[in-house]
């Protein structure tokens, strides 16, 4: 995170912490404790059939084991967050997705950079780069 992307003046971490980026995310601080609890429980579960959200049994076991009392709203919210996370893991597995904090201008610049890089590979290949894949 302390590295700097090509053609960027600041590190990735500094960029993510900047006001310009921070205002694109919702304020979750009042409920940050729920995220911490979810992290302690485990954000999701996995088995031979894939990734899925925590079960009521897992949540109840955590509450009993740690003597943590949750309201029904807190428990339902933690369970829902876990399900959303697990669904995201399944949906976006092996998929290249733009980061949610990227502006349209940044997305366009990245898209152009990728197109340019691919064009240069195709041009080199047509003119005999010597890199044969056979």
N, C-alpha and C positions, 0 to 999 in steps of 0.2 A: 504493500500500500504506500510505502514511502518512495517508490519509484515514480518516474515521470514518464508519461506517455509521449511518443514522438510528437514534436511540434507543440508541446505544451510547456508553459512557463512554471507551473506549480506541480507538486506531487499529487498523486491520485487521492491520497488522504486529505490533503489541504483542499483539493477541489471538491471532494464530497462534503467537507465541513463548511464550505463557503455558504454565505447567505443565499446566493443565487440558487444553489442546489437545495439547501435546507427548506426553502419556502415551497418547493414542489412536493414535499412529503407532508402527510397529515401529522398533527401534533398528537402523539400517543403517550406523552409523558404522564398524564394523570392515570394512565392504565399500564404503565411500564411494569408494575409489579406482577401483572398477569403474564407478561412476556417472560419475566424472570422465573415465575412458577412453571410455566410451560417448558422452559429450558431445563429446569430441575427434574421435571417428570420425564421429559424426552419429547421432542416435538412431533415425532411420529414413530410408528412401529413398522417392522418389515418381516416378511416371511417368504416362503418359497413362491407365494402367489403375488408378491409385490409389496408396495408401501401403502400403509393406511393410517388413518388418524388413531389416536389413543382411544381405548375403549372406556366405558363407564367403570368397568372393573379395575382397570389400571389407575384411573383417576381416584376411585374410592380407596384403593390400596395405598396410593401415595398419601392421601389425606389421613388415613388411619396410621400409617407408618411414621409420618412426620408430625402427627398431631396438629395438622393444619386444617382450620375450619374455613370453608368457603361458602358464600351465599349461593343460591341456585343460579343466579345470574352469572357469577364468577365462574362456577363450574361449567355451565353451558358455553360461556365465552371461551374458556380454555379448550374445551372439546371442539368447538367450532373452528378456533384458530388452528388446532392440530389437523383437522380435516382439510381446511383450506391449504395448509402447507403440504400435506400428503398429496392432495390433488394436483398442486403445482409441480411437485416432484415428478409425478407420473406424466402430466401433460407436457412438460417442457424437458423431459429427459432426452438428451442428445439433440436438442433443438437450439439453434443460435437465435437468441432473442436480444433485442436492444434493451439496454438498461433503462429502467423506468424513469430515471432522473435525467436522461438525455433530452436536450431541447431539439426542436425540429431542425434548427441550424446545425447542431452537432451531428444529428443523424444523417443529414444530407452530406456533410463533409466526410463522414466515415464511409458512406455509400460511394462517394466519388473516389475516395482513396482505394477502396476495394476494387472498384471497376478499373481504375488505372493500373493497379497491380496485376489484375487478371489479364488486361490487354497486353501488358508488357510480357507476360509469360507466353501468351498466344503468339505475339510477334516474334519473340526469340525462338519459339518452337518452329514457326514457319520458315525462319531463316537458318535453321539448323543449329540449335544450341549445343548439340552433341549429347544431350541428355535423352537417351532412348529408354523408353519404359518397357520394351519388349524383352 
